[in-house]
Amino acid sequence: MAYQGFASGSTDRDAHAVRLFVKEGHQVAVAQSFAKNMGLYGERVGAFSMTTASPEEKARVDSQLKIVIRPMYSNPPVHGARIANTILGDEALYVQWTGEVKGMANRIISMREKLYNLLTHNLKTPGEWGHIKSQIGMFR
């Protein structure tokens, strides 16, 4: 979930599939990044979450994750993580952030609409350009 909130303008709506899978009892692994949707570029801020079937399985998964993670870094940066934690843990900041994410998503949609109109109506560019408006998020 690298750009959560940029697809629909709602972080909750963009998390629908993950929440549905968990509700249906599936075990999931979710990697989240806050680089783009919190503007924390270069801070390596994110979260990795997994659901497990039991406390015993959780302990085994935790053990294996620590084996994988430890050689990757010994002291990860904490500045961006603290910023993300502050935003996610404070209701007023969270509401402000989700509003800003919606604003960014709306700007992306607006820019696509303007490009589509420029190509099709103003410049009369040959070809089918509908894919520009049907894309969602940052890249699709």
C-alpha positions in Angstrom: 0.0 0.0 0.0 2.6 2.5 -1.2 0.1 5.3 -2.0 -2.8 4.6 0.3 -5.4 7.2 -0.2 -4.2 8.3 -3.7 -6.4 5.9 -5.6 -9.8 7.0 -4.2 -9.0 10.0 -2.0 -9.8 8.0 1.1 -7.2 6.0 3.1 -10.1 3.9 4.5 -11.6 3.1 1.1 -8.1 2.2 -0.3 -7.7 -0.3 2.6 -11.0 -2.0 1.8 -9.5 -5.1 0.2 -7.1 -5.7 3.0 -9.8 -5.3 5.6 -12.2 -7.6 3.7 -9.6 -10.3 3.5 -8.9 -10.1 7.2 -12.7 -10.1 8.0 -13.1 -13.2 5.8 -10.4 -15.0 7.9 -7.5 -14.8 5.4 -4.0 -14.5 6.7 -2.4 -11.5 5.0 0.9 -9.7 4.9 0.7 -5.9 4.2 3.6 -3.6 3.5 2.8 0.0 3.8 4.8 3.0 2.9 4.3 6.5 4.2 6.9 8.1 1.9 4.4 9.7 -0.6 1.2 10.0 1.3 2.9 11.7 4.3 5.6 13.5 2.3 8.3 11.6 4.1 10.6 11.0 1.1 13.9 9.4 1.9 12.9 8.6 5.5 12.2 4.9 4.9 8.9 5.1 6.8 6.5 2.3 6.7 5.0 -0.7 8.4 4.9 -4.4 7.8 1.8 -6.2 9.2 0.8 -9.8 9.2 -2.2 -11.7 10.6 -1.6 -15.1 12.2 -3.9 -17.9 13.3 -2.8 -18.1 16.9 -0.4 -16.6 19.5 2.0 -19.5 18.8 2.1 -18.8 15.1 2.6 -15.1 15.9 5.7 -16.0 18.0 7.1 -18.2 15.2 6.5 -15.4 12.6 8.0 -12.8 14.8 11.1 -14.9 15.2 11.5 -15.4 11.5 10.9 -11.7 10.7 13.6 -10.8 13.2 16.1 -13.2 11.5 15.3 -11.5 8.1 15.3 -7.9 9.3 18.3 -7.9 11.6 21.0 -8.3 8.9 19.3 -5.5 6.8 19.9 -2.8 9.4 20.9 -2.5 13.0 19.6 1.0 13.7 16.9 2.1 11.3 16.1 5.8 11.1 13.5 6.9 13.6 12.8 10.5 12.7 10.2 9.8 10.0 8.7 6.9 12.0 8.2 9.3 14.9 6.4 11.8 12.6 4.2 9.1 11.2 3.4 7.7 14.7 2.5 11.2 15.9 0.1 11.8 12.9 -1.5 8.4 13.2 -1.8 8.6 17.0 -3.4 12.1 17.2 -7.0 12.3 16.1 -6.8 16.0 15.0 -3.5 15.4 13.0 -5.0 12.2 11.5 -8.1 14.1 10.3 -5.8 16.8 8.9 -3.6 14.2 7.2 -6.5 12.3 5.6 -7.9 15.6 4.3 -4.5 16.4 2.7 -4.3 13.0 1.2 -7.8 13.6 -0.3 -6.6 16.9 -1.7 -3.5 15.3 -3.3 -5.7 12.6 -4.9 -8.2 15.2 -6.2 -5.2 17.1 -7.7 -4.0 14.0 -9.5 -7.5 13.4 -10.9 -7.8 17.0 -11.9 -4.5 17.0 -13.7 -5.5 13.9 -15.6 -8.7 15.5 -16.6 -6.9 18.6 -17.8 -4.4 16.5 -19.8 -7.2 14.5 -21.4 -9.1 17.7 -22.4 -5.9 19.3 -23.8 -5.1 16.3 -25.9 -8.6 15.5 -27.1 -10.4 18.9 -27.3 -7.7 21.6 -27.6 -5.0 19.8 -29.6 -7.3 17.2 -31.3 -4.5 14.6 -30.9 -5.3 11.4 -32.8 -5.9 8.3 -30.8 -7.8 7.1 -27.8 -6.9 8.9 -24.6 -9.6 7.6 -22.2 -7.0 5.6 -20.3 -5.7 8.9 -18.8 -8.9 9.5 -17.0 -9.6 5.9 -16.0 -6.3 5.5 -14.2 -6.2 5.7 -10.4 -3.5 6.5 -8.0 -0.1 7.6 -8.9 0.9 5.2 -11.7 -1.9 3.0 -12.9 
